[in-house]
Amino acid sequence: MTSRVGSLSRSRIGQMNADRIAAPAPVEPVVMVSREATMASLIVSLAEAGPPIDADKIMAIREAIASGQYPIDAKAIAARMIALDLVEPQLS
């Protein structure tokens, strides 16, 4: 008894027809990024960008200093410099 399944007969089972075989579709790799990796990437990006700088404000202060219009409080500067030296480094 000969039965047909679809368009293939029993005599063709196991034979491959090159016209019917398609190349497998390429599979894109799935990359899972952890929250820690995302945060590390953000930190690196921010560090590379540097702190925000207000160039206009810097130029205005430079011009005020050059023209003698910028008030300098020597006592306040000295107090802050001493305070910086008094801070003990934190040991990890």
C-alpha positions in Angstrom: 0.0 0.0 0.0 1.4 3.4 -1.0 0.2 6.4 0.9 1.0 10.0 0.0 1.8 12.6 2.6 1.6 16.0 1.1 3.5 16.1 -2.2 6.1 13.5 -1.2 5.7 9.8 -1.9 7.2 7.0 0.1 10.0 6.5 -2.5 11.2 10.1 -2.0 11.3 10.1 1.8 14.8 10.9 3.0 15.8 12.5 -0.3 16.6 16.2 -0.3 15.5 18.5 -3.0 17.9 21.5 -3.2 15.2 23.7 -4.7 13.1 23.4 -1.5 15.8 23.9 1.1 16.2 27.5 2.1 19.2 28.9 4.0 18.5 29.5 7.6 17.7 33.1 8.4 20.5 34.9 10.2 19.9 35.3 13.9 20.8 38.5 15.6 22.5 38.0 18.9 20.5 39.2 21.9 22.5 41.2 24.3 21.3 41.5 27.9 22.8 44.4 29.7 22.6 44.4 33.5 21.6 47.5 35.5 25.2 47.6 36.8 26.6 47.7 33.3 24.2 50.4 32.3 25.1 52.5 35.3 28.8 52.0 34.7 28.4 53.1 31.1 26.5 56.2 32.3 29.2 57.1 34.8 31.9 56.7 32.2 30.0 58.9 29.8 29.5 61.6 32.4 33.2 61.5 33.5 34.4 61.8 29.9 32.1 64.8 29.3 33.5 66.5 32.4 31.7 69.0 34.7 29.3 71.5 33.2 31.1 74.8 32.6 29.5 78.2 32.2 32.0 79.8 29.8 30.2 83.1 29.9 30.3 83.3 33.7 34.0 82.4 33.6 34.8 85.1 31.1 32.8 87.7 33.1 34.8 86.8 36.3 38.1 87.0 34.4 37.2 90.4 33.0 36.1 91.7 36.4 39.4 90.5 38.0 41.4 92.1 35.2 39.6 95.4 35.5 39.8 95.4 39.3 36.0 95.1 39.7 36.0 91.7 41.3 35.9 91.8 45.1 38.5 89.5 46.7 38.2 88.6 50.4 41.6 87.5 51.4 40.5 86.3 54.9 37.7 84.1 53.4 40.2 82.6 50.9 42.7 81.9 53.7 40.1 80.4 55.9 39.0 78.0 53.2 42.5 77.0 52.4 43.2 76.2 56.0 39.9 74.2 56.2 41.0 72.2 53.3 44.3 71.3 55.0 42.6 70.4 58.2 40.3 67.7 56.6 41.8 64.3 57.3 41.8 61.8 54.4 39.3 59.0 54.8 40.9 55.5 54.9 39.0 52.8 53.1 
